[in-house]
Amino acid sequence: MEGRIDMTPKEKAQQLLTKFCYQTFSESKGWFEDKEATKEFAIMAANEVLSAFELVMDSDRSMRNELEIDAERFWLAVKSE
């Protein structure tokens, strides 16, 4: 999956969850993945990408080209996964 440019939003979301996997320890469970924290970190990463669009893409949405629109839609879909 690493390095593919043809990922679906679902695949990209899964990749982010894997990369931002947060492990924590408790006396009762031992080491385990904190799925909520992992999801929050992945959403923060998607939000950072979307924020970058606002900085570098044309702020007048009517002037955006198809690639900009597609990229933004892709990351919005990743975030919703």
C-alpha positions as CSV (number, residue, x, y, z in Angstrom):
1,M,0.0,0.0,0.0
2,E,2.9,2.4,0.7
3,G,3.7,4.7,-2.2
4,R,0.6,4.0,-4.2
5,I,-1.0,7.0,-5.9
6,D,-4.2,5.2,-6.8
7,M,-5.5,4.6,-3.3
8,T,-9.2,4.9,-2.5
9,P,-10.1,7.2,0.3
10,K,-10.9,4.1,2.4
11,E,-7.4,2.6,1.7
12,K,-5.8,6.0,2.6
13,A,-7.7,6.2,5.8
14,Q,-6.6,2.7,6.7
15,Q,-3.0,3.6,5.9
16,L,-3.2,6.6,8.2
17,L,-4.7,4.5,11.0
18,T,-1.8,2.1,10.6
19,K,0.8,4.9,10.7
20,F,-0.8,6.7,13.6
21,C,-1.5,3.6,15.7
22,Y,-1.4,4.6,19.3
23,Q,-0.4,1.9,21.9
24,T,-1.0,2.4,25.5
25,F,-0.6,0.3,28.7
26,S,-2.9,-0.5,31.5
27,E,-2.5,-2.8,34.5
28,S,-5.6,-4.8,33.5
29,K,-5.1,-5.0,29.7
30,G,-1.4,-4.7,29.3
31,W,-0.4,-3.0,26.0
32,F,-3.3,-2.4,23.6
33,E,-4.2,-0.1,20.7
34,D,-6.2,2.9,21.8
35,K,-8.5,3.0,18.8
36,E,-10.1,6.3,19.6
37,A,-6.7,8.1,20.0
38,T,-5.5,6.4,16.8
39,K,-8.6,7.7,14.9
40,E,-8.2,11.2,16.4
41,F,-4.5,11.3,15.2
42,A,-5.5,10.1,11.7
43,I,-8.3,12.8,11.5
44,M,-5.8,15.4,12.6
45,A,-3.5,14.4,9.8
46,A,-6.4,14.7,7.2
47,N,-7.3,18.1,8.7
48,E,-3.7,19.3,8.2
49,V,-3.8,18.3,4.6
50,L,-7.2,20.0,4.2
51,S,-5.8,23.2,5.9
52,A,-2.9,23.2,3.5
53,F,-5.4,23.3,0.6
54,E,-6.8,26.5,2.1
55,L,-3.3,28.0,2.2
56,V,-2.1,27.1,-1.2
57,M,-5.1,26.6,-3.4
58,D,-7.2,29.4,-4.9
59,S,-9.4,30.7,-2.1
60,D,-12.0,31.6,-4.6
61,R,-13.5,28.1,-5.1
62,S,-15.0,29.1,-8.4
63,M,-11.5,29.4,-9.8
64,R,-10.2,26.0,-8.7
65,N,-9.2,23.5,-11.3
66,E,-10.4,19.9,-11.4
67,L,-7.3,18.5,-9.8
68,E,-7.6,20.8,-6.8
69,I,-11.3,19.9,-6.5
70,D,-10.6,16.2,-6.8
71,A,-7.8,16.3,-4.3
72,E,-9.9,18.2,-1.7
73,R,-12.8,15.8,-2.2
74,F,-10.4,12.8,-1.8
75,W,-9.2,14.1,1.6
76,L,-12.7,15.0,2.8
77,A,-13.6,11.4,1.9
78,V,-10.5,10.1,3.8
79,K,-11.6,12.1,6.8
80,S,-15.1,10.7,6.7
81,E,-13.8,7.1,6.6
